[in-house]
Amino acid sequence: MSYGSAKATNNVQGVNIDSTFQVTGLEAQKNYKIAVYLDSTVGTSPVIFLNFQTNKASNPAAIKLAMSAVLAD
């Protein structure tokens, strides 16, 4: 089952990129898997998968993913 895709809002600081996106339609206290990758002008990063469980309905979930940089020579 898929919940779709999202484009992240990016905040670039040097070589670091902080991205924010929102996933809707998830149920409280359920297990999910998210896949993320970075697509830039210098290439595409490997896909990273993360398993997570949503919190109770009154407590939103926050996830931090570390991505390997795709750097041009």
N, CA, C and O atoms as a GROMACS GRO file, in nm:
protein
  292
    1MET      N    1   0.085  -0.117   0.000
    1MET     CA    2   0.000   0.000   0.000
    1MET      C    3   0.089   0.123   0.000
    1MET      O    4   0.188   0.128   0.074
    2SER      N    5   0.056   0.220  -0.081
    2SER     CA    6   0.137   0.341  -0.092
    2SER      C    7   0.053   0.463  -0.056
    2SER      O    8  -0.066   0.469  -0.085
    3TYR      N    9   0.118   0.560   0.009
    3TYR     CA   10   0.049   0.682   0.048
    3TYR      C   11   0.089   0.800  -0.039
    3TYR      O   12   0.048   0.912  -0.012
    4GLY      N   13   0.167   0.776  -0.144
    4GLY     CA   14   0.202   0.881  -0.238
    4GLY      C   15   0.342   0.933  -0.217
    4GLY      O   16   0.427   0.868  -0.156
    5SER      N   17   0.366   1.052  -0.270
    5SER     CA   18   0.498   1.111  -0.263
    5SER      C   19   0.486   1.258  -0.228
    5SER      O   20   0.377   1.315  -0.230
    6ALA      N   21   0.600   1.319  -0.197
    6ALA     CA   22   0.599   1.460  -0.160
    6ALA      C   23   0.731   1.522  -0.200
    6ALA      O   24   0.834   1.456  -0.200
    7LYS      N   25   0.728   1.650  -0.234
    7LYS     CA   26   0.850   1.726  -0.254
    7LYS      C   27   0.880   1.796  -0.124
    7LYS      O   28   0.790   1.850  -0.060
    8ALA      N   29   1.006   1.794  -0.086
    8ALA     CA   30   1.046   1.854   0.041
    8ALA      C   31   1.072   2.003   0.024
    8ALA      O   32   1.118   2.048  -0.081
    9THR      N   33   1.044   2.078   0.128
    9THR     CA   34   1.084   2.217   0.136
    9THR      C   35   1.226   2.216   0.190
    9THR      O   36   1.251   2.164   0.299
   10ASN      N   37   1.320   2.273   0.115
   10ASN     CA   38   1.461   2.264   0.150
   10ASN      C   39   1.515   2.395   0.204
   10ASN      O   40   1.481   2.503   0.156
   11ASN      N   41   1.601   2.384   0.304
   11ASN     CA   42   1.674   2.496   0.361
   11ASN      C   43   1.822   2.461   0.346
   11ASN      O   44   1.874   2.378   0.420
   12VAL      N   45   1.890   2.525   0.251
   12VAL     CA   46   2.030   2.493   0.221
   12VAL      C   47   2.122   2.579   0.305
   12VAL      O   48   2.112   2.702   0.305
   13GLN      N   49   2.214   2.514   0.376
   13GLN     CA   50   2.316   2.582   0.455
   13GLN      C   51   2.449   2.517   0.424
   13GLN      O   52   2.483   2.415   0.484
   14GLY      N   53   2.525   2.575   0.332
   14GLY     CA   54   2.651   2.513   0.290
   14GLY      C   55   2.624   2.384   0.217
   14GLY      O   56   2.547   2.381   0.121
   15VAL      N   57   2.686   2.275   0.263
   15VAL     CA   58   2.662   2.144   0.200
   15VAL      C   59   2.549   2.068   0.269
   15VAL      O   60   2.512   1.959   0.225
   16ASN      N   61   2.494   2.125   0.376
   16ASN     CA   62   2.384   2.060   0.448
   16ASN      C   63   2.249   2.109   0.396
   16ASN      O   64   2.231   2.228   0.370
   17ILE      N   65   2.157   2.018   0.383
   17ILE     CA   66   2.021   2.051   0.339
   17ILE      C   67   1.923   1.997   0.441
   17ILE      O   68   1.917   1.877   0.464
   18ASP      N   69   1.847   2.087   0.503
   18ASP     CA   70   1.739   2.046   0.593
   18ASP      C   71   1.611   2.044   0.512
   18ASP      O   72   1.575   2.144   0.450
   19SER      N   73   1.542   1.931   0.511
   19SER     CA   74   1.420   1.917   0.433
   19SER      C   75   1.302   1.886   0.523
   19SER      O   76   1.314   1.814   0.622
   20THR      N   77   1.188   1.941   0.486
   20THR     CA   78   1.065   1.918   0.560
   20THR      C   79   0.956   1.873   0.464
   20THR      O   80   0.936   1.934   0.359
   21PHE      N   81   0.885   1.767   0.499
   21PHE     CA   82   0.770   1.725   0.420
   21PHE      C   83   0.666   1.667   0.514
   21PHE      O   84   0.697   1.629   0.627
   22GLN      N   85   0.544   1.661   0.466
   22GLN     CA   86   0.433   1.614   0.549
   22GLN      C   87   0.366   1.496   0.482
   22GLN      O   88   0.337   1.498   0.362
   23VAL      N   89   0.342   1.392   0.561
   23VAL     CA   90   0.269   1.274   0.514
   23VAL      C   91   0.135   1.274   0.585
   23VAL      O   92   0.128   1.285   0.707
   24THR      N   93   0.029   1.261   0.508
   24THR     CA   94  -0.105   1.261   0.568
   24THR      C   95  -0.171   1.126   0.550
   24THR      O   96  -0.129   1.044   0.468
   25GLY      N   97  -0.274   1.103   0.628
   25GLY     CA   98  -0.353   0.982   0.615
   25GLY      C   99  -0.299   0.863   0.692
   25GLY      O  100  -0.348   0.751   0.675
   26LEU      N  101  -0.199   0.885   0.778
   26LEU     CA  102  -0.146   0.774   0.857
   26LEU      C  103  -0.231   0.752   0.981
   26LEU      O  104  -0.292   0.845   1.033
   27GLU      N  105  -0.235   0.630   1.027
   27GLU     CA  106  -0.310   0.596   1.147
   27GLU      C  107  -0.219   0.597   1.269
   27GLU      O  108  -0.099   0.572   1.258
   28ALA      N  109  -0.276   0.626   1.386
   28ALA     CA  110  -0.200   0.630   1.511
   28ALA      C  111  -0.154   0.490   1.549
   28ALA      O  112  -0.227   0.392   1.527
   29GLN      N  113  -0.036   0.480   1.604
   29GLN     CA  114   0.023   0.356   1.657
   29GLN      C  115   0.024   0.243   1.554
   29GLN      O  116  -0.015   0.130   1.583
   30LYS      N  117   0.069   0.276   1.432
   30LYS     CA  118   0.084   0.178   1.325
   30LYS      C  119   0.227   0.182   1.274
   30LYS      O  120   0.294   0.284   1.284
   31ASN      N  121   0.274   0.070   1.220
   31ASN     CA  122   0.408   0.061   1.161
   31ASN      C  123   0.403   0.102   1.014
   31ASN      O  124   0.312   0.064   0.941
   32TYR      N  125   0.503   0.181   0.972
   32TYR     CA  126   0.515   0.225   0.834
   32TYR      C  127   0.660   0.219   0.791
   32TYR      O  128   0.750   0.212   0.875
   33LYS      N  129   0.682   0.223   0.661
   33LYS     CA  130   0.816   0.231   0.604
   33LYS      C  131   0.817   0.351   0.510
   33LYS      O  132   0.726   0.368   0.429
   34ILE      N  133   0.921   0.434   0.522
   34ILE     CA  134   0.933   0.549   0.434
   34ILE      C  135   1.062   0.534   0.353
   34ILE      O  136   1.162   0.486   0.405
   35ALA      N  137   1.059   0.574   0.227
   35ALA     CA  138   1.176   0.570   0.140
   35ALA      C  139   1.205   0.712   0.093
   35ALA      O  140   1.114   0.782   0.049
   36VAL      N  141   1.330   0.753   0.103
   36VAL     CA  142   1.368   0.887   0.060
   36VAL      C  143   1.496   0.881  -0.023
   36VAL      O  144   1.580   0.792  -0.006
   37TYR      N  145   1.508   0.978  -0.114
   37TYR     CA  146   1.631   0.994  -0.191
   37TYR      C  147   1.644   1.139  -0.232
   37TYR      O  148   1.545   1.213  -0.234
   38LEU      N  149   1.764   1.179  -0.265
   38LEU     CA  150   1.792   1.316  -0.308
   38LEU      C  151   1.821   1.314  -0.456
   38LEU      O  152   1.907   1.239  -0.502
   39ASP      N  153   1.751   1.396  -0.532
   39ASP     CA  154   1.771   1.409  -0.675
   39ASP      C  155   1.817   1.552  -0.701
   39ASP      O  156   1.741   1.646  -0.681
   40SER      N  157   1.941   1.569  -0.746
   40SER     CA  158   1.995   1.703  -0.768
   40SER      C  159   2.060   1.712  -0.905
   40SER      O  160   2.060   1.616  -0.982
   41THR      N  161   2.115   1.828  -0.935
   41THR     CA  162   2.180   1.848  -1.065
   41THR      C  163   2.308   1.766  -1.080
   41THR      O  164   2.356   1.749  -1.192
   42VAL      N  165   2.364   1.715  -0.971
   42VAL     CA  166   2.485   1.634  -0.979
   42VAL      C  167   2.458   1.485  -0.967
   42VAL      O  168   2.552   1.405  -0.971
   43GLY      N  169   2.332   1.446  -0.953
   43GLY     CA  170   2.300   1.304  -0.948
   43GLY      C  171   2.193   1.271  -0.848
   43GLY      O  172   2.133   1.359  -0.785
   44THR      N  173   2.171   1.142  -0.834
   44THR     CA  174   2.069   1.091  -0.742
   44THR      C  175   2.136   1.005  -0.636
   44THR      O  176   2.220   0.921  -0.666
   45SER      N  177   2.096   1.028  -0.511
   45SER     CA  178   2.153   0.951  -0.400
   45SER      C  179   2.090   0.812  -0.395
   45SER      O  180   1.989   0.788  -0.460
   46PRO      N  181   2.150   0.723  -0.319
   46PRO     CA  182   2.085   0.593  -0.295
   46PRO      C  183   1.954   0.614  -0.219
   46PRO      O  184   1.938   0.712  -0.146
   47VAL      N  185   1.862   0.522  -0.236
   47VAL     CA  186   1.735   0.526  -0.163
   47VAL      C  187   1.759   0.477  -0.021
   47VAL      O  188   1.822   0.373  -0.001
   48ILE      N  189   1.710   0.552   0.077
   48ILE     CA  190   1.722   0.513   0.217
   48ILE      C  191   1.583   0.477   0.268
   48ILE      O  192   1.488   0.553   0.248
   49PHE      N  193   1.570   0.363   0.333
   49PHE     CA  194   1.444   0.319   0.389
   49PHE      C  195   1.449   0.331   0.541
   49PHE      O  196   1.552   0.304   0.602
   50LEU      N  197   1.339   0.372   0.601
   50LEU     CA  198   1.331   0.381   0.746
   50LEU      C  199   1.196   0.326   0.790
   50LEU      O  200   1.092   0.368   0.742
   51ASN      N  201   1.199   0.231   0.883
   51ASN     CA  202   1.076   0.181   0.945
   51ASN      C  203   1.047   0.267   1.067
   51ASN      O  204   1.138   0.299   1.144
   52PHE      N  205   0.922   0.305   1.085
   52PHE     CA  206   0.886   0.384   1.202
   52PHE      C  207   0.743   0.352   1.244
   52PHE      O  208   0.665   0.296   1.167
   53GLN      N  209   0.711   0.388   1.365
   53GLN     CA  210   0.576   0.369   1.417
   53GLN      C  211   0.522   0.506   1.455
   53GLN      O  212   0.590   0.585   1.520
   54THR      N  213   0.399   0.534   1.415
   54THR     CA  214   0.337   0.660   1.452
   54THR      C  215   0.302   0.657   1.601
   54THR      O  216   0.277   0.551   1.658
   55ASN      N  217   0.301   0.774   1.660
   55ASN     CA  218   0.267   0.788   1.802
   55ASN      C  219   0.117   0.790   1.820
   55ASN      O  220   0.041   0.769   1.725
   56LYS      N  221   0.074   0.815   1.941
   56LYS     CA  222  -0.068   0.831   1.967
   56LYS      C  223  -0.118   0.951   1.887
   56LYS      O  224  -0.040   1.039   1.851
   57ALA      N  225  -0.246   0.954   1.860
   57ALA     CA  226  -0.305   1.058   1.776
   57ALA      C  227  -0.276   1.199   1.829
   57ALA      O  228  -0.270   1.293   1.750
   58SER      N  229  -0.258   1.215   1.957
   58SER     CA  230  -0.234   1.348   2.013
   58SER      C  231  -0.088   1.389   2.008
   58SER      O  232  -0.055   1.505   2.035
   59ASN      N  233   0.003   1.295   1.973
   59ASN     CA  234   0.146   1.324   1.969
   59ASN      C  235   0.200   1.298   1.828
   59ASN      O  236   0.209   1.182   1.789
   60PRO      N  237   0.235   1.402   1.750
   60PRO     CA  238   0.286   1.380   1.614
   60PRO      C  239   0.423   1.313   1.616
   60PRO      O  240   0.497   1.324   1.714
   61ALA      N  241   0.456   1.244   1.508
   61ALA     CA  242   0.586   1.177   1.496
   61ALA      C  243   0.685   1.270   1.426
   61ALA      O  244   0.647   1.342   1.334
   62ALA      N  245   0.809   1.268   1.469
   62ALA     CA  246   0.917   1.343   1.404
   62ALA      C  247   1.028   1.245   1.370
   62ALA      O  248   1.065   1.162   1.453
   63ILE      N  249   1.081   1.256   1.249
   63ILE     CA  250   1.184   1.164   1.202
   63ILE      C  251   1.299   1.246   1.145
   63ILE      O  252   1.276   1.343   1.073
   64LYS      N  253   1.422   1.208   1.177
   64LYS     CA  254   1.540   1.272   1.120
   64LYS      C  255   1.617   1.166   1.042
   64LYS      O  256   1.652   1.062   1.098
   65LEU      N  257   1.644   1.193   0.914
   65LEU     CA  258   1.716   1.100   0.827
   65LEU      C  259   1.848   1.163   0.786
   65LEU      O  260   1.851   1.279   0.747
   66ALA      N  261   1.956   1.090   0.795
   66ALA     CA  262   2.085   1.136   0.748
   66ALA      C  263   2.108   1.081   0.608
   66ALA      O  264   2.100   0.960   0.587
   67MET      N  265   2.137   1.168   0.515
   67MET     CA  266   2.158   1.129   0.376
   67MET      C  267   2.306   1.146   0.342
   67MET      O  268   2.371   1.239   0.391
   68SER      N  269   2.359   1.058   0.258
   68SER     CA  270   2.493   1.076   0.206
   68SER      C  271   2.488   1.180   0.096
   68SER      O  272   2.394   1.181   0.016
   69ALA      N  273   2.586   1.267   0.090
   69ALA     CA  274   2.588   1.373  -0.010
   69ALA      C  275   2.625   1.318  -0.147
   69ALA      O  276   2.704   1.225  -0.157
   70VAL      N  277   2.567   1.377  -0.251
   70VAL     CA  278   2.607   1.349  -0.388
   70VAL      C  279   2.684   1.472  -0.431
   70VAL      O  280   2.626   1.577  -0.455
   71LEU      N  281   2.818   1.459  -0.442
   71LEU     CA  282   2.903   1.573  -0.471
   71LEU      C  283   2.970   1.556  -0.608
   71LEU      O  284   3.012   1.446  -0.645
   72ALA      N  285   2.979   1.668  -0.682
   72ALA     CA  286   3.050   1.666  -0.809
   72ALA      C  287   3.200   1.680  -0.783
   72ALA      O  288   3.240   1.746  -0.687
   73ASP      N  289   3.282   1.619  -0.866
   73ASP     CA  290   3.428   1.633  -0.852
   73ASP      C  291   3.470   1.776  -0.879
   73ASP      O  292   3.588   1.807  -0.872
   0.00000   0.00000   0.00000
